[in-house]
Amino acid sequence: MELSLLGRFARLVNDIGFDLTSKKFMLLLALLAVASFILLVRVWPRLSQGGGKSVLGRVGLLALATVTALAAVSSVVNWDIKVYPKWSDLLGTGDGTQDIVAAADHSGRKDGGLAVTASTVPGGGDRATSGQLDTVEFGGPSSGLTSTGYVLLPPEYFAGDGKDARFPVVLIAAGPDQRPEDVLKGLDPANAGGPPAIWAVVGLSGTDAKACVDVPGGPQGQTFVGQDAPAQLADTYRTAPTRQGWAIAGVGDGGGCALMAGLVHSANFSAVASLGGGVTAPDEPSGTDLYDGSEAVRHSTDPLWRAENLPGPPLQILLGQGKGQDAAGLDDFEQAVKDPMQVSRLPKSGGEDAASWKPRMREVASWLGDRLSADPPSA
C-alpha cells in the first residue's frame, strides 16, 4: 500500500529517532519553548507602539510562546502515559503495517536478540514433527530488566517449506507471582490446536518489578513486557513482520498485564487475550509505591480509564471471566471501548492459575488464529 504524504512523514521522523516519546523530540520542543519566550521578551518592547501591526505582532508572539510551551508540556505527559507512542498514531496514518523490528533468523544470539540457553524437543524425536522449546534470557534494553523465559516453536518452523517462513507470535505475560514455566505447562499451547504460531512466555518473577507497571524512577515492568520482549523475539526468530501477526496474552495478573501492555504498546500487537485478568490499575503491594502518588500515572496503567478517556487503538481483545471474578468490571470495559477497538468474551471458566484455563485453550488458540497473519502487507 502506498503511503500518504503524512504517512511518509511519520515514517521519516520515526526512522531518524524523533518519535513522539523520544527524548530528542522532547528536548527539541523544550528548546523551542525557551526560544519563543526569549523572542517574546526581546521583541515585545518594539511592539509597544500603537497600530494594527503592533497588536497583531503581540498576539502572534503570545500565541507562539503559548503553543510551544503547551507542546513541550504535552510531550512530557505523552512520554509518561504513551497516549500516542508514534507519529502514525497521532496522524491517523497507521494501517497495521509498521514493522515490529527488523526480524532475523533463529541462529543464536544477535545484537539485541535473546540468549538461547537451552533447546529441547518436546517428547523427543524430530523437531520437524514435534517442534522445539527454547529456554531464553530476556534482557530489556529499554527497561533494564532481565528474566528467564520460554519460546515454543511449532514443527512447521523446521519442516519443509516452513524453513524460510515467518510465523505469528503469541507472547504470554506471566505476572510477578507466576513462574513462566508453570504458565507454559498449564496452558499447554502445543496441544491447543490453531494455525502454526510461535508461543513465548516472558515473566516478571525474578525481576525488581512488583507489578506490570512503569514505576516513576523505578522498575519498568510494562516496558519490559510490551516493548523489550517483542523486539528481542523479532531479533531472534522468524516472526511476523508487522503487528498484524502479534498478540499478547496472560492469565490472572498476567492477563491484566497483557491487556495493559497491549493498550499502551498497540504499535506492537493487534490482539490481546486476557484470561481472568483485571481491567483496572494494579493494587499496590504492601510497602510499595507504584504510582509515586500520582493519579496521572495510575490512570496511565488503568485499562478501564484509558478505554473511557482515550482514543481506542486498533486492537481485538478477548476477555475471559475467571471463576469468582465480578463480571461488572468486564462489562464496564466492554461498554467503554471505542472503535476501532473491539471486545469478545469468554464465559466464566478458569481461575488465577494457567492450568485452570487449559480446557478453553482450543477456543483461545482458534480466536487468535482467526485474527493473526504472518503474511507481509500487500503492496
C-alpha positions as a Markdown table, in Angstrom:
| # | Residue | x | y | z |
|---|---|---|---|---|
| 1 | Met | 0.0 | 0.0 | 0.0 |
| 2 | Glu | 1.4 | 3.4 | -1.0 |
| 3 | Leu | 1.9 | 5.7 | 2.0 |
| 4 | Ser | 0.3 | 9.1 | 2.0 |
| 5 | Leu | 2.3 | 12.2 | 2.5 |
| 6 | Leu | 1.5 | 12.2 | 6.2 |
| 7 | Gly | 2.4 | 8.5 | 6.4 |
| 8 | Arg | 5.8 | 9.1 | 4.7 |
| 9 | Phe | 6.4 | 12.0 | 7.2 |
| 10 | Ala | 5.5 | 9.8 | 10.1 |
| 11 | Arg | 7.9 | 7.0 | 9.0 |
| 12 | Leu | 10.7 | 9.5 | 8.3 |
| 13 | Val | 10.7 | 11.2 | 11.7 |
| 14 | Asn | 10.4 | 7.8 | 13.5 |
| 15 | Asp | 13.3 | 6.4 | 11.5 |
| 16 | Ile | 15.6 | 9.3 | 12.5 |
| 17 | Gly | 14.7 | 8.9 | 16.1 |
| 18 | Phe | 12.2 | 11.7 | 16.6 |
| 19 | Asp | 9.2 | 9.7 | 17.5 |
| 20 | Leu | 6.7 | 11.3 | 19.9 |
| 21 | Thr | 8.2 | 9.6 | 23.0 |
| 22 | Ser | 11.9 | 10.2 | 22.2 |
| 23 | Lys | 14.0 | 12.3 | 24.5 |
| 24 | Lys | 15.4 | 14.2 | 21.4 |
| 25 | Phe | 11.9 | 15.2 | 20.4 |
| 26 | Met | 11.0 | 16.4 | 24.0 |
| 27 | Leu | 14.3 | 18.3 | 24.1 |
| 28 | Leu | 13.6 | 20.0 | 20.8 |
| 29 | Leu | 10.2 | 21.2 | 22.0 |
| 30 | Ala | 11.7 | 22.4 | 25.2 |
| 31 | Leu | 14.3 | 24.4 | 23.3 |
| 32 | Leu | 11.6 | 25.9 | 21.0 |
| 33 | Ala | 9.6 | 26.9 | 24.0 |
| 34 | Val | 12.6 | 28.7 | 25.6 |
| 35 | Ala | 13.5 | 30.3 | 22.3 |
| 36 | Ser | 9.9 | 31.6 | 21.9 |
| 37 | Phe | 9.9 | 33.1 | 25.4 |
| 38 | Ile | 13.2 | 34.8 | 24.7 |
| 39 | Leu | 11.9 | 36.2 | 21.5 |
| 40 | Leu | 8.8 | 37.4 | 23.2 |
| 41 | Val | 10.9 | 39.3 | 25.9 |
| 42 | Arg | 13.2 | 40.9 | 23.3 |
| 43 | Val | 10.7 | 41.9 | 20.7 |
| 44 | Trp | 7.8 | 42.9 | 22.9 |
| 45 | Pro | 9.1 | 46.4 | 23.7 |
| 46 | Arg | 9.4 | 47.1 | 19.9 |
| 47 | Leu | 5.8 | 46.3 | 19.5 |
| 48 | Ser | 4.6 | 48.5 | 22.3 |
| 49 | Gln | 3.6 | 51.3 | 20.0 |
| 50 | Gly | 0.0 | 51.6 | 18.8 |
| 51 | Gly | -1.2 | 50.4 | 15.5 |
| 52 | Gly | -2.8 | 47.3 | 14.0 |
| 53 | Lys | 0.5 | 45.8 | 13.0 |
| 54 | Ser | 1.9 | 46.1 | 16.6 |
| 55 | Val | -1.3 | 44.5 | 18.0 |
| 56 | Leu | -1.1 | 41.6 | 15.5 |
| 57 | Gly | 2.6 | 41.2 | 16.3 |
| 58 | Arg | 2.0 | 40.9 | 20.1 |
| 59 | Val | -0.9 | 38.5 | 19.5 |
| 60 | Gly | 1.3 | 36.4 | 17.3 |
| 61 | Leu | 4.2 | 36.3 | 19.8 |
| 62 | Leu | 1.9 | 35.4 | 22.7 |
| 63 | Ala | 0.3 | 32.6 | 20.5 |
| 64 | Leu | 3.8 | 31.3 | 19.6 |
| 65 | Ala | 5.0 | 31.2 | 23.2 |
| 66 | Thr | 1.8 | 29.6 | 24.4 |
| 67 | Val | 1.7 | 26.9 | 21.7 |
| 68 | Thr | 5.4 | 25.9 | 22.1 |
| 69 | Ala | 5.1 | 25.8 | 25.9 |
| 70 | Leu | 1.9 | 23.6 | 25.7 |
| 71 | Ala | 3.6 | 21.4 | 23.1 |
| 72 | Ala | 6.6 | 20.9 | 25.4 |
| 73 | Val | 4.4 | 20.0 | 28.4 |
| 74 | Ser | 2.2 | 17.7 | 26.3 |
| 75 | Ser | 5.2 | 15.8 | 25.1 |
| 76 | Val | 6.3 | 15.1 | 28.6 |
| 77 | Val | 2.8 | 13.9 | 29.5 |
| 78 | Asn | 2.6 | 11.8 | 26.4 |
| 79 | Trp | 6.0 | 10.3 | 27.2 |
| 80 | Asp | 4.7 | 9.4 | 30.6 |
| 81 | Ile | 1.4 | 7.8 | 29.7 |
| 82 | Lys | 2.1 | 7.0 | 26.0 |
| 83 | Val | -1.2 | 8.1 | 24.5 |
| 84 | Tyr | 0.4 | 8.5 | 21.1 |
| 85 | Pro | 3.7 | 6.4 | 21.0 |
| 86 | Lys | 4.4 | 7.2 | 17.4 |
| 87 | Trp | 3.6 | 9.9 | 14.8 |
| 88 | Ser | 1.4 | 7.4 | 12.9 |
| 89 | Asp | -0.8 | 7.1 | 16.0 |
| 90 | Leu | -1.2 | 10.9 | 16.2 |
| 91 | Leu | -1.7 | 11.5 | 12.5 |
| 92 | Gly | -4.0 | 8.5 | 12.0 |
| 93 | Thr | -1.8 | 7.1 | 9.3 |
| 94 | Gly | -1.1 | 3.7 | 11.0 |
| 95 | Asp | -2.6 | 0.9 | 9.0 |
| 96 | Gly | -1.2 | -2.0 | 10.9 |
| 97 | Thr | 1.8 | -2.5 | 8.6 |
| 98 | Gln | 4.6 | -1.0 | 10.6 |
| 99 | Asp | 7.5 | -3.3 | 11.4 |
| 100 | Ile | 7.9 | -4.6 | 14.9 |
| 101 | Val | 11.6 | -4.6 | 14.5 |
| 102 | Ala | 13.9 | -5.8 | 11.8 |
| 103 | Ala | 13.3 | -9.6 | 12.2 |
| 104 | Ala | 16.2 | -12.0 | 12.0 |
| 105 | Asp | 16.6 | -15.8 | 11.5 |
| 106 | His | 16.9 | -18.0 | 14.6 |
| 107 | Ser | 20.6 | -18.6 | 14.8 |
| 108 | Gly | 21.7 | -17.9 | 18.4 |
| 109 | Arg | 22.0 | -14.5 | 20.0 |
| 110 | Lys | 22.3 | -11.4 | 17.8 |
| 111 | Asp | 22.7 | -7.8 | 18.7 |
| 112 | Gly | 19.5 | -7.0 | 20.6 |
| 113 | Gly | 18.3 | -10.6 | 20.5 |
| 114 | Leu | 17.7 | -13.2 | 23.1 |
| 115 | Ala | 20.3 | -15.5 | 24.7 |
| 116 | Val | 19.1 | -19.1 | 24.0 |
| 117 | Thr | 20.4 | -21.1 | 26.9 |
| 118 | Ala | 18.8 | -24.5 | 26.1 |
| 119 | Ser | 16.8 | -26.2 | 23.4 |
| 120 | Thr | 14.8 | -29.4 | 23.7 |
| 121 | Val | 12.3 | -31.3 | 21.5 |
| 122 | Pro | 9.1 | -31.9 | 23.5 |
| 123 | Gly | 8.6 | -35.6 | 23.8 |
| 124 | Gly | 11.8 | -36.3 | 22.0 |
| 125 | Gly | 12.2 | -37.2 | 18.3 |
| 126 | Asp | 12.5 | -34.8 | 15.4 |
| 127 | Arg | 11.8 | -31.1 | 15.8 |
| 128 | Ala | 10.2 | -31.1 | 12.4 |
| 129 | Thr | 7.4 | -33.2 | 13.8 |
| 130 | Ser | 7.4 | -32.2 | 17.5 |
| 131 | Gly | 8.7 | -28.6 | 17.4 |
| 132 | Gln | 11.3 | -27.1 | 19.8 |
| 133 | Leu | 11.2 | -25.5 | 23.2 |
| 134 | Asp | 13.9 | -22.9 | 23.9 |
| 135 | Thr | 14.9 | -21.6 | 27.3 |
| 136 | Val | 15.9 | -17.9 | 26.8 |
| 137 | Glu | 17.1 | -14.9 | 28.7 |
| 138 | Phe | 15.2 | -11.7 | 28.1 |
| 139 | Gly | 17.3 | -8.7 | 28.7 |
| 140 | Gly | 15.4 | -5.5 | 28.3 |
| 141 | Pro | 17.5 | -2.7 | 26.6 |
| 142 | Ser | 14.8 | -0.1 | 27.4 |
| 143 | Ser | 13.6 | -1.3 | 30.8 |
| 144 | Gly | 16.9 | -2.7 | 32.1 |
| 145 | Leu | 15.1 | -5.8 | 33.4 |
| 146 | Thr | 16.2 | -9.4 | 32.8 |
| 147 | Ser | 14.4 | -12.7 | 33.3 |
| 148 | Thr | 14.2 | -16.3 | 32.1 |
| 149 | Gly | 11.5 | -17.2 | 29.6 |
| 150 | Tyr | 10.5 | -19.8 | 27.1 |
| 151 | Val | 9.8 | -19.9 | 23.4 |
| 152 | Leu | 7.8 | -22.8 | 21.8 |
| 153 | Leu | 8.5 | -23.1 | 18.1 |
| 154 | Pro | 5.9 | -25.1 | 16.1 |
| 155 | Pro | 7.0 | -28.1 | 14.0 |
| 156 | Glu | 6.3 | -26.1 | 10.8 |
| 157 | Tyr | 9.1 | -23.8 | 11.8 |
| 158 | Phe | 11.6 | -26.5 | 10.8 |
| 159 | Ala | 9.6 | -28.6 | 8.3 |
| 160 | Gly | 9.8 | -28.4 | 4.5 |
| 161 | Asp | 8.8 | -25.0 | 3.1 |
| 162 | Gly | 8.4 | -23.6 | 6.6 |
| 163 | Lys | 12.2 | -23.3 | 7.0 |
| 164 | Asp | 12.0 | -19.8 | 5.4 |
| 165 | Ala | 8.6 | -18.8 | 6.5 |
| 166 | Arg | 7.6 | -16.3 | 9.2 |
| 167 | Phe | 5.1 | -17.1 | 11.9 |
| 168 | Pro | 2.6 | -15.3 | 14.1 |
| 169 | Val | 3.6 | -14.8 | 17.7 |
| 170 | Val | 1.6 | -15.1 | 20.9 |
| 171 | Leu | 3.5 | -13.5 | 23.8 |
| 172 | Ile | 2.3 | -14.7 | 27.1 |
| 173 | Ala | 2.9 | -12.4 | 30.1 |
| 174 | Ala | 3.5 | -14.0 | 33.4 |
| 175 | Gly | 2.8 | -11.8 | 36.5 |
| 176 | Pro | 5.3 | -11.2 | 39.3 |
| 177 | Asp | 3.9 | -14.1 | 41.3 |
| 178 | Gln | 3.7 | -16.5 | 38.4 |
| 179 | Arg | 6.5 | -18.7 | 37.2 |
| 180 | Pro | 6.9 | -18.7 | 33.4 |
| 181 | Glu | 7.4 | -22.5 | 33.3 |
| 182 | Asp | 4.2 | -23.1 | 35.2 |
| 183 | Val | 2.2 | -20.8 | 32.9 |
| 184 | Leu | 3.6 | -22.5 | 29.8 |
| 185 | Lys | 2.9 | -26.0 | 31.2 |
| 186 | Gly | -0.5 | -25.1 | 32.4 |
| 187 | Leu | -1.8 | -23.5 | 29.2 |
| 188 | Asp | 0.0 | -26.2 | 27.1 |
| 189 | Pro | -0.3 | -24.3 | 23.8 |
| 190 | Ala | 1.5 | -27.1 | 21.9 |
| 191 | Asn | -1.7 | -29.1 | 22.1 |
| 192 | Ala | -4.2 | -26.2 | 21.8 |
| 193 | Gly | -4.6 | -26.5 | 18.0 |
| 194 | Gly | -5.0 | -23.5 | 15.8 |
| 195 | Pro | -2.7 | -22.3 | 13.0 |
| 196 | Pro | 1.1 | -22.7 | 13.5 |
| 197 | Ala | 2.4 | -20.0 | 15.7 |
| 198 | Ile | 5.3 | -19.1 | 18.0 |
| 199 | Trp | 4.3 | -19.1 | 21.6 |
| 200 | Ala | 6.6 | -17.3 | 24.1 |
| 201 | Val | 6.4 | -16.6 | 27.8 |
| 202 | Val | 8.0 | -13.6 | 29.4 |
| 203 | Gly | 7.8 | -13.2 | 33.2 |
| 204 | Leu | 8.3 | -10.5 | 35.8 |
| 205 | Ser | 9.2 | -13.0 | 38.6 |
| 206 | Gly | 12.9 | -12.7 | 39.5 |
| 207 | Thr | 13.0 | -9.1 | 38.4 |
| 208 | Asp | 12.7 | -6.0 | 40.6 |
| 209 | Ala | 9.3 | -5.3 | 39.2 |
| 210 | Lys | 6.5 | -5.8 | 41.7 |
| 211 | Ala | 3.8 | -5.2 | 39.1 |
| 212 | Cys | 3.4 | -4.8 | 35.3 |
| 213 | Val | 3.8 | -1.0 | 35.7 |
| 214 | Asp | 6.4 | 1.5 | 34.7 |
| 215 | Val | 7.1 | 2.9 | 38.1 |
| 216 | Pro | 8.4 | 6.5 | 38.1 |
| 217 | Gly | 12.1 | 6.3 | 38.9 |
| 218 | Gly | 11.7 | 2.5 | 39.4 |
| 219 | Pro | 11.3 | -0.8 | 37.6 |
| 220 | Gln | 9.8 | -0.5 | 34.1 |
| 221 | Gly | 7.7 | -3.7 | 34.1 |
| 222 | Gln | 5.3 | -2.6 | 31.4 |
| 223 | Thr | 8.0 | -1.6 | 29.0 |
| 224 | Phe | 9.8 | -4.8 | 29.6 |
| 225 | Val | 6.8 | -6.9 | 28.6 |
| 226 | Gly | 5.3 | -4.7 | 25.9 |
| 227 | Gln | 8.3 | -3.3 | 24.2 |
| 228 | Asp | 11.6 | -5.1 | 25.1 |
| 229 | Ala | 10.2 | -8.7 | 24.8 |
| 230 | Pro | 8.7 | -8.4 | 21.3 |
| 231 | Ala | 11.7 | -6.6 | 20.0 |
| 232 | Gln | 14.1 | -9.3 | 21.2 |
| 233 | Leu | 11.8 | -12.1 | 19.9 |
| 234 | Ala | 11.7 | -10.5 | 16.5 |
| 235 | Asp | 15.5 | -10.1 | 16.5 |
| 236 | Thr | 16.0 | -13.8 | 17.3 |
| 237 | Tyr | 13.3 | -15.7 | 15.4 |
| 238 | Arg | 11.4 | -15.6 | 12.1 |
| 239 | Thr | 8.5 | -13.7 | 13.3 |
| 240 | Ala | 5.6 | -12.0 | 11.6 |
| 241 | Pro | 6.9 | -8.7 | 10.1 |
| 242 | Thr | 4.0 | -6.5 | 11.3 |
| 243 | Arg | 1.8 | -6.1 | 14.3 |
| 244 | Gln | -0.9 | -8.0 | 12.4 |
| 245 | Gly | 0.9 | -11.1 | 13.3 |
| 246 | Trp | 1.4 | -10.4 | 17.0 |
| 247 | Ala | -0.8 | -11.0 | 20.1 |
| 248 | Ile | -0.2 | -10.7 | 23.8 |
| 249 | Ala | -2.0 | -12.9 | 26.4 |
| 250 | Gly | -2.0 | -13.8 | 30.0 |
| 251 | Val | -3.8 | -15.4 | 32.9 |
| 252 | Gly | -4.9 | -13.7 | 36.2 |
| 253 | Asp | -2.4 | -11.0 | 37.0 |
| 254 | Gly | -0.6 | -11.8 | 33.7 |
| 255 | Gly | -3.9 | -11.2 | 31.9 |
| 256 | Gly | -4.2 | -7.7 | 33.3 |
| 257 | Cys | -0.6 | -7.1 | 32.3 |
| 258 | Ala | -1.3 | -8.3 | 28.8 |
| 259 | Leu | -4.3 | -6.1 | 28.5 |
| 260 | Met | -2.4 | -3.0 | 29.7 |
| 261 | Ala | 0.7 | -3.7 | 27.6 |
| 262 | Gly | -1.5 | -4.2 | 24.5 |
| 263 | Leu | -3.2 | -0.9 | 25.0 |
| 264 | Val | 0.0 | 1.1 | 25.6 |
| 265 | His | 2.1 | -0.7 | 23.0 |
| 266 | Ser | -0.6 | -1.2 | 20.4 |
| 267 | Ala | 2.0 | -0.5 | 17.7 |
| 268 | Asn | 3.4 | -4.0 | 18.6 |
| 269 | Phe | 0.2 | -6.0 | 18.9 |
| 270 | Ser | -3.1 | -6.4 | 17.1 |
| 271 | Ala | -4.8 | -8.8 | 19.5 |
| 272 | Val | -5.0 | -9.4 | 23.3 |
| 273 | Ala | -6.3 | -12.4 | 25.2 |
| 274 | Ser | -6.8 | -11.7 | 28.9 |
| 275 | Leu | -8.0 | -14.8 | 30.8 |
| 276 | Gly | -9.2 | -13.9 | 34.3 |
| 277 | Gly | -7.3 | -10.6 | 34.2 |
| 278 | Gly | -8.4 | -7.3 | 35.8 |
| 279 | Val | -9.4 | -4.2 | 33.8 |
| 280 | Thr | -8.2 | -1.6 | 36.4 |
| 281 | Ala | -4.9 | -0.4 | 37.6 |
| 282 | Pro | -3.0 | -3.0 | 39.8 |
| 283 | Asp | -3.2 | -2.6 | 43.5 |
| 284 | Glu | 0.0 | -1.5 | 45.2 |
| 285 | Pro | 1.6 | -4.4 | 47.1 |
| 286 | Ser | 2.3 | -3.7 | 50.7 |
| 287 | Gly | 5.3 | -1.4 | 51.2 |
| 288 | Thr | 5.5 | -0.3 | 47.6 |
| 289 | Asp | 4.7 | 2.9 | 45.7 |
| 290 | Leu | 3.9 | 2.1 | 42.1 |
| 291 | Tyr | 2.4 | 5.4 | 41.1 |
| 292 | Asp | 4.5 | 8.0 | 43.1 |
| 293 | Gly | 1.3 | 9.3 | 44.5 |
| 294 | Ser | 0.2 | 10.5 | 41.0 |
| 295 | Glu | -3.3 | 10.0 | 39.7 |
| 296 | Ala | -2.0 | 10.6 | 36.2 |
| 297 | Val | 0.5 | 7.7 | 36.5 |
| 298 | Arg | -2.2 | 5.5 | 38.0 |
| 299 | His | -4.6 | 6.4 | 35.1 |
| 300 | Ser | -1.9 | 5.5 | 32.6 |
| 301 | Thr | -1.9 | 1.9 | 33.9 |
| 302 | Asp | -5.7 | 1.6 | 34.2 |
| 303 | Pro | -7.3 | -0.1 | 31.1 |
| 304 | Leu | -10.8 | 1.0 | 32.1 |
| 305 | Trp | -9.7 | 4.6 | 32.5 |
| 306 | Arg | -7.9 | 4.5 | 29.1 |
| 307 | Ala | -10.9 | 3.0 | 27.4 |
| 308 | Glu | -13.2 | 5.7 | 28.8 |
| 309 | Asn | -11.0 | 8.7 | 28.2 |
| 310 | Leu | -8.5 | 8.0 | 25.4 |
| 311 | Pro | -8.9 | 7.1 | 21.6 |
| 312 | Gly | -9.3 | 3.4 | 21.0 |
| 313 | Pro | -6.3 | 1.7 | 19.4 |
| 314 | Pro | -6.9 | -0.9 | 16.6 |
| 315 | Leu | -7.0 | -3.9 | 18.9 |
| 316 | Gln | -9.0 | -7.1 | 19.0 |
| 317 | Ile | -9.5 | -8.1 | 22.7 |
| 318 | Leu | -10.7 | -11.4 | 24.2 |
| 319 | Leu | -11.8 | -11.2 | 27.8 |
| 320 | Gly | -12.2 | -14.4 | 29.8 |
| 321 | Gln | -14.1 | -14.2 | 33.0 |
| 322 | Gly | -12.4 | -16.1 | 35.8 |
| 323 | Lys | -14.3 | -18.0 | 38.5 |
| 324 | Gly | -15.1 | -15.6 | 41.3 |
| 325 | Gln | -14.4 | -12.6 | 39.1 |
| 326 | Asp | -17.0 | -9.9 | 39.0 |
| 327 | Ala | -18.5 | -9.6 | 35.6 |
| 328 | Ala | -19.4 | -5.9 | 36.2 |
| 329 | Gly | -15.9 | -4.7 | 35.6 |
| 330 | Leu | -15.6 | -6.6 | 32.3 |
| 331 | Asp | -19.0 | -5.3 | 31.3 |
| 332 | Asp | -17.9 | -1.7 | 32.0 |
| 333 | Phe | -14.7 | -2.1 | 30.0 |
| 334 | Glu | -16.6 | -3.6 | 27.0 |
| 335 | Gln | -19.1 | -0.8 | 27.0 |
| 336 | Ala | -16.3 | 1.8 | 27.3 |
| 337 | Val | -14.2 | 0.7 | 24.3 |
| 338 | Lys | -14.3 | 2.8 | 21.1 |
| 339 | Asp | -13.9 | 1.9 | 17.5 |
| 340 | Pro | -11.7 | 0.5 | 16.1 |
| 341 | Met | -11.1 | -1.4 | 19.3 |
| 342 | Gln | -13.3 | -4.5 | 19.6 |
| 343 | Val | -14.0 | -6.9 | 22.5 |
| 344 | Ser | -15.0 | -10.6 | 22.5 |
| 345 | Arg | -16.0 | -12.5 | 25.6 |
| 346 | Leu | -15.4 | -16.0 | 27.1 |
| 347 | Pro | -17.9 | -17.1 | 29.7 |
| 348 | Lys | -16.9 | -17.8 | 33.3 |
| 349 | Ser | -14.3 | -20.6 | 33.2 |
| 350 | Gly | -10.8 | -20.7 | 34.7 |
| 351 | Gly | -9.2 | -19.2 | 37.8 |
| 352 | Glu | -6.0 | -17.5 | 38.7 |
| 353 | Asp | -3.7 | -20.3 | 37.6 |
| 354 | Ala | -2.9 | -21.2 | 34.0 |
| 355 | Ala | -3.9 | -24.9 | 34.3 |
| 356 | Ser | -7.5 | -23.9 | 35.0 |
| 357 | Trp | -7.7 | -22.3 | 31.6 |
| 358 | Lys | -6.3 | -25.3 | 29.7 |
| 359 | Pro | -9.8 | -26.6 | 28.8 |
| 360 | Arg | -10.5 | -23.4 | 27.0 |
| 361 | Met | -7.2 | -23.1 | 25.1 |
| 362 | Arg | -8.6 | -24.5 | 21.9 |
| 363 | Glu | -11.1 | -21.7 | 21.8 |
| 364 | Val | -8.4 | -19.2 | 22.6 |
| 365 | Ala | -6.0 | -20.5 | 20.0 |
| 366 | Ser | -8.7 | -20.6 | 17.4 |
| 367 | Trp | -9.8 | -17.0 | 18.2 |
| 368 | Leu | -6.2 | -15.8 | 18.0 |
| 369 | Gly | -5.6 | -17.8 | 14.8 |
| 370 | Asp | -8.5 | -16.1 | 13.1 |
| 371 | Arg | -7.0 | -12.7 | 13.8 |
| 372 | Leu | -3.3 | -13.1 | 13.3 |
| 373 | Ser | -1.4 | -13.2 | 10.0 |
| 374 | Ala | 2.3 | -13.6 | 9.3 |
| 375 | Asp | 1.9 | -12.5 | 5.6 |
| 376 | Pro | 3.5 | -9.2 | 4.7 |
| 377 | Pro | 1.1 | -6.4 | 3.7 |
| 378 | Ser | 0.2 | -6.3 | 0.1 |
| 379 | Ala | 1.8 | -3.6 | -2.0 |
